[in-house]
Amino acid sequence: MAVAVAHGYLSACGVSVKLTQAGVTAFADELTRASSTAASVAAVLKTWDTTD
């Protein structure tokens, strides 16, 4: 669900991203880390490939 929300938010903001298995896995792994922060999640999202 978090991937869908992140993808939808980025799309609504005009950022087209291409989801990859590696990107989705990194995002899910980061969200489940106990020491995860907003900054660390944002850093993972910044690694997603943009299609612009």
N, C-alpha and C positions, 0 to 999 in steps of 0.2 A: 504494500500500500504506500509506503514512504517513497518508493521509486516513482510511482504514478503521480503522487503529489508534487514531488520535486520536478519531474518532467513537465507536468501541467503548468506549474508556476513559471518555469523558465520559458515555456512556449507562450504563455500569456504575456510575458515581459518582452517578447519578440526575439528570444534566443532559441534558435533551432538546434537541438542536440540529437546526435545519433547514439542511441543506447547500444552498448556492447556488453557482453557477458562479463568481461573483466571490470568494466566500470560499475556495473550493477553490483557485482560481488564486493568490490572495494567499498562501495557506499554502504551496503548491508553490514559488512564487517566493521566499518567505522561506527555505525549506529549502535552496534551491540557491545562495543568496548566500554567498560565501566568508566574509563578516563576520557571518553569522547566529549568534545566541546563544540560549540557552534562554529568556532574557527576551524577546528579539525574537520568537521563535516563540510564546511564551505571549501576547504582545500581539496577535498576529494571531488566535490562537484565541479571545481574548476578544471579537473583533469578530463572531464567528459568532452568528447569530440563535438565541436560545433560544426554545423553544416552550412554556415554562412560563408 
